Amino acid sequence: MSEKKGAQATSPLKDFMAGGFGGVCLVLSGHPFDTIKVRLQTMPAVPPGQKPMYTSALDCCKKTIAREGPRGLYKGMSAPMAGIVPIFALCFAANDVGKKLQMKHKDDKLSLLQLFNAGAFSGVCTTVVMAPGERIKCLLQVQQGGTEPAKYKGSIDCAKQLFKEGGIRSIYKGSLATLIRDVPASGLYFASYEVLMRLLTPANGDRSQLSPIRTLFAGGMAGVANWAWAVPPDTIKSRLQTAPEGTYKGWMDAYRALIKEEGHSALFRGIKPVMLRAFVANAACFFGVECARSAFNYCGL
């Protein structure tokens, strides 16, 4: 089935540039939620009879601002911001390549499974860039403001210390957990967005004519679909990447320890800020991508 006349032409290069812009929109809108999520995921187990460090996402937000000011919610943002352009540029470009690899003709309309496969392919490609940034981001996010001096002064200092302590393997700690999180999640991410955009496009209409509200809704729901899978492996990844060296032998060991100590419910700790962030940040991301694509088409690129 051919695309409607007037549909935006895509290419890996165009999606590379549009994806980078969308990634910047995602980080700016979603990083505070991510900081809350990581702090909830990595807070210490609660001894009997004592209150947890944070009782809820809102409590975590209030305590973070009280101790560290609003800037505390943006801790570690330089790492994802520095990496977000290549990560999301590569993500959207790889998704476009994944689509084209499955097409027999340039006008083919892909099935749901083919859309999932293209998204999963993008998840494989981005893990190489994503894992180090995630490691640095999480370590910076779990640093609590207080009287003790912070171990890491920033993203570059964190990367230097990690390399000095354990070489490149330390920087890439948690890569397998990142891969387990991102491959299926990316498949759901792109497939759900494309399906929703098709459903929201009026009969005989064109997706480039969709209202901003519909595009924001499709992008937000794609983010929710992504994190519906990703929350448990992300919790394990955060634990693994922020634990002192030698605590866990790998992601499976981190998983077993977590279940033994805190039960399966711990896998879903921080799910409320995750889902809120997922909708807001990915609505902004896909809206930014669509705006960039439209701008490229308008300029004849």
C-alpha positions as CSV (number, residue, x, y, z in Angstrom):
1,M,0.0,0.0,0.0
2,S,1.5,3.3,-1.0
3,E,1.8,6.3,1.2
4,K,-0.6,9.2,0.6
5,K,0.4,11.9,-1.8
6,G,2.2,14.7,0.0
7,A,3.6,12.5,2.8
8,Q,7.0,13.6,4.1
9,A,9.9,11.9,2.4
10,T,12.3,10.3,4.8
11,S,16.0,9.5,4.7
12,P,18.5,8.3,7.2
13,L,20.3,11.6,7.1
14,K,17.1,13.6,7.6
15,D,16.1,11.4,10.4
16,F,19.6,11.7,11.9
17,M,19.3,15.4,12.1
18,A,15.6,15.4,13.2
19,G,16.3,12.8,15.9
20,G,19.1,14.9,17.4
21,F,16.8,17.9,17.7
22,G,14.1,15.7,19.2
23,G,16.5,14.3,21.7
24,V,17.4,17.8,23.0
25,C,13.6,18.5,23.5
26,L,13.4,15.2,25.4
27,V,16.2,15.9,27.8
28,L,15.1,19.5,28.6
29,S,11.5,18.4,29.4
30,G,12.2,15.1,31.0
31,H,15.4,15.2,33.1
32,P,13.9,16.2,36.4
33,F,11.5,13.2,36.3
34,D,14.5,11.0,35.5
35,T,16.4,12.3,38.5
36,I,13.5,11.4,40.8
37,K,13.2,8.0,39.2
38,V,16.9,7.1,39.7
39,R,16.9,8.3,43.3
40,L,13.8,6.2,44.1
41,Q,15.3,3.2,42.3
42,T,18.6,3.4,44.2
43,M,17.6,4.4,47.7
44,P,18.7,2.0,50.4
45,A,16.5,-0.8,51.6
46,V,14.3,0.1,54.6
47,P,15.2,-1.5,57.9
48,P,12.2,-2.8,59.9
49,G,10.4,-0.1,61.8
50,Q,12.0,2.8,59.9
51,K,10.7,5.1,57.2
52,P,12.2,5.0,53.7
53,M,14.4,7.8,52.5
54,Y,11.6,8.9,50.2
55,T,7.9,7.9,50.6
56,S,6.8,8.9,47.1
57,A,7.9,10.6,43.9
58,L,6.5,13.9,45.2
59,D,8.4,13.5,48.6
60,C,11.6,12.8,46.6
61,C,11.0,16.0,44.6
62,K,10.4,18.1,47.7
63,K,13.4,16.8,49.6
64,T,15.7,17.2,46.6
65,I,14.6,20.9,46.1
66,A,14.8,21.6,49.9
67,R,18.4,20.2,50.1
68,E,19.8,21.2,46.7
69,G,17.5,23.7,45.2
70,P,15.7,23.3,41.8
71,R,19.1,22.7,40.2
72,G,19.3,19.4,42.1
73,L,16.6,18.0,39.7
74,Y,18.9,18.6,36.8
75,K,22.0,16.9,38.2
76,G,23.8,14.8,35.6
77,M,22.0,16.5,32.7
78,S,25.2,17.4,30.9
79,A,26.0,13.7,30.3
80,P,22.7,12.9,28.5
81,M,22.6,16.3,26.8
82,A,26.1,15.8,25.5
83,G,25.2,12.4,24.3
84,I,21.6,12.9,23.3
85,V,22.3,14.4,19.9
86,P,24.3,11.4,18.6
87,I,22.1,8.9,20.5
88,F,18.8,10.1,19.2
89,A,20.2,11.0,15.8
90,L,21.5,7.5,15.5
91,C,18.3,6.1,17.0
92,F,16.0,7.7,14.4
93,A,18.4,7.1,11.5
94,A,18.8,3.5,12.4
95,N,15.1,3.1,12.7
96,D,14.8,4.5,9.1
97,V,17.5,2.1,7.9
98,G,15.7,-0.8,9.7
99,K,12.5,0.1,7.8
100,K,14.3,0.3,4.4
101,L,16.0,-3.1,5.0
102,Q,12.6,-4.7,5.2
103,M,11.1,-3.0,2.1
104,K,10.9,-4.6,-1.3
105,H,9.7,-1.3,-2.8
106,K,10.1,2.3,-1.6
107,D,6.4,2.8,-1.2
108,D,5.7,-0.4,0.9
109,K,3.7,0.1,4.1
110,L,5.3,-1.9,6.9
111,S,3.4,-4.2,9.2
112,L,3.3,-3.9,12.9
113,L,6.0,-6.6,13.3
114,Q,8.2,-4.9,10.7
115,L,7.9,-1.6,12.5
116,F,8.8,-3.3,15.8
117,N,11.9,-4.9,14.1
118,A,13.1,-1.6,12.8
119,G,12.8,0.0,16.2
120,A,14.6,-3.0,17.9
121,F,17.4,-2.6,15.4
122,S,17.8,1.1,16.4
123,G,18.0,-0.1,20.1
124,V,21.0,-2.3,19.3
125,C,22.7,0.6,17.5
126,T,22.3,3.1,20.2
127,T,23.4,1.0,23.2
128,V,27.1,1.6,22.3
129,V,26.6,5.3,22.8
130,M,23.9,5.1,25.5
131,A,25.6,2.9,28.1
132,P,28.5,5.2,29.1
133,G,26.2,8.3,29.4
134,E,23.7,6.3,31.5
135,R,26.5,5.2,33.8
136,I,27.7,8.7,34.4
137,K,24.2,10.2,34.6
138,C,23.1,7.7,37.3
139,L,26.2,8.2,39.4
140,L,25.8,12.0,39.4
141,Q,22.1,11.7,40.1
142,V,22.5,9.7,43.2
143,Q,24.9,12.1,44.8
144,Q,23.0,13.8,47.6
145,G,23.6,17.4,48.6
146,G,24.9,17.8,52.1
147,T,28.0,18.6,54.2
148,E,30.2,15.9,52.6
149,P,31.9,17.0,49.4
150,A,30.6,15.4,46.2
151,K,32.8,12.6,44.8
152,Y,32.2,13.7,41.2
153,K,32.4,17.4,40.2
154,G,30.7,16.8,36.9
155,S,30.3,14.5,33.9
156,I,33.9,14.9,32.7
157,D,35.4,14.4,36.2
158,C,33.1,11.3,36.7
159,A,34.3,9.8,33.4
160,K,38.0,10.4,34.3
161,Q,37.6,8.8,37.7
162,L,35.8,5.8,36.3
163,F,38.5,5.3,33.7
164,K,41.2,5.6,36.3
165,E,39.5,3.1,38.6
166,G,38.5,0.5,36.1
167,G,39.4,1.5,32.5
168,I,36.9,1.4,29.7
169,R,35.1,-1.5,31.3
170,S,34.1,0.6,34.2
171,I,32.7,3.3,31.9
172,Y,30.6,0.7,30.1
173,K,29.4,-1.1,33.2
174,G,25.8,-2.0,32.7
175,S,25.9,-2.3,28.9
176,L,24.2,-5.6,28.8
177,A,21.4,-4.4,31.1
178,T,21.0,-1.4,28.8
179,L,20.8,-3.6,25.8
180,I,18.1,-5.8,27.5
181,R,16.2,-2.7,28.3
182,D,16.5,-0.8,25.0
183,V,16.0,-3.4,22.2
184,P,12.4,-4.5,23.0
185,A,11.6,-1.0,24.3
186,S,12.7,0.7,21.1
187,G,10.7,-1.7,19.1
188,L,7.6,-0.8,21.1
189,Y,8.5,2.9,20.9
190,F,8.6,3.3,17.2
191,A,5.9,0.7,16.3
192,S,3.4,2.3,18.7
193,Y,4.1,5.8,17.4
194,E,3.7,4.8,13.8
195,V,0.5,2.9,14.4
196,L,-1.0,5.8,16.4
197,M,-0.1,8.3,13.7
198,R,-1.8,6.1,11.1
199,L,-4.9,5.8,13.3
200,L,-5.0,9.5,14.0
201,T,-4.6,10.5,10.3
202,P,-8.0,11.1,8.8
203,A,-9.1,9.0,5.8
204,N,-7.6,10.4,2.6
205,G,-5.5,12.8,4.7
206,D,-1.8,13.2,5.3
207,R,0.1,12.8,8.6
208,S,2.0,16.1,7.9
209,Q,-1.4,17.9,8.4
210,L,-2.1,16.4,11.8
211,S,-2.6,18.9,14.6
212,P,0.1,19.4,17.2
213,I,-2.1,17.9,19.9
214,R,-2.4,14.6,18.0
215,T,1.3,14.5,17.3
216,L,2.0,15.2,21.0
217,F,-0.4,12.5,22.1
218,A,1.1,9.9,19.7
219,G,4.6,10.7,20.9
220,G,3.6,10.6,24.6
221,M,1.9,7.3,24.3
222,A,4.9,5.9,22.4
223,G,7.0,6.9,25.4
224,V,4.6,5.1,27.7
225,A,4.7,1.9,25.6
226,N,8.5,2.1,25.6
227,W,8.7,2.3,29.5
228,A,6.0,-0.3,30.0
229,W,8.7,-2.8,29.1
230,A,11.7,-0.8,30.2
231,V,11.0,-0.1,33.9
232,P,12.2,-3.4,35.5
233,P,15.4,-3.8,33.5
234,D,16.1,0.0,34.0
235,T,15.8,-0.5,37.8
236,I,18.4,-3.3,37.6
237,K,20.6,-1.2,35.3
238,S,20.5,1.7,37.7
239,R,21.4,-0.5,40.7
240,L,24.2,-2.1,38.8
241,Q,25.7,1.1,37.5
242,T,25.6,3.0,40.8
243,A,26.8,0.1,43.1
244,P,30.4,0.1,44.4
245,E,32.8,-2.1,42.4
246,G,32.5,-5.8,43.3
247,T,28.9,-5.5,44.6
248,Y,27.4,-7.5,41.7
249,K,29.0,-9.9,39.3
250,G,26.6,-8.8,36.5
251,W,23.0,-7.8,35.7
252,M,21.6,-11.3,36.7
253,D,23.4,-11.1,40.0
254,A,22.0,-7.6,40.6
255,Y,18.5,-8.9,39.7
256,R,18.7,-11.9,42.1
257,A,20.0,-9.7,45.0
258,L,17.2,-7.1,44.4
259,I,14.5,-9.8,44.4
260,K,15.9,-11.5,47.5
261,E,16.3,-8.3,49.5
262,E,13.2,-6.3,48.5
263,G,10.9,-8.5,46.4
264,H,9.5,-8.1,42.9
265,S,7.8,-4.8,43.7
266,A,11.2,-3.1,43.9
267,L,11.5,-3.6,40.1
268,F,8.8,-1.1,39.6
269,R,10.0,1.5,42.1
270,G,9.8,5.0,40.6
271,I,7.2,3.9,38.0
272,K,5.0,7.0,38.5
273,P,7.7,9.6,37.7
274,V,8.8,7.3,34.9
275,M,5.4,7.2,33.2
276,L,4.9,10.9,33.7
277,R,8.3,11.7,32.3
278,A,7.7,9.1,29.5
279,F,4.6,10.9,28.2
280,V,5.9,14.5,28.6
281,A,9.4,14.0,27.3
282,N,8.5,11.8,24.4
283,A,5.6,14.0,23.4
284,A,8.2,16.8,23.2
285,C,10.7,14.5,21.4
286,F,8.4,13.4,18.6
287,F,6.9,16.8,18.2
288,G,10.4,18.2,17.8
289,V,11.3,15.5,15.3
290,E,8.1,16.2,13.2
291,C,8.8,19.9,13.3
292,A,12.4,19.3,12.1
293,R,11.3,17.0,9.3
294,S,8.7,19.6,8.2
295,A,11.4,22.3,8.3
296,F,13.7,20.2,6.2
297,N,10.9,19.6,3.6
298,Y,10.0,23.2,3.6
299,C,13.6,24.2,2.8
300,G,13.8,21.5,0.1
301,L,16.4,19.4,2.0
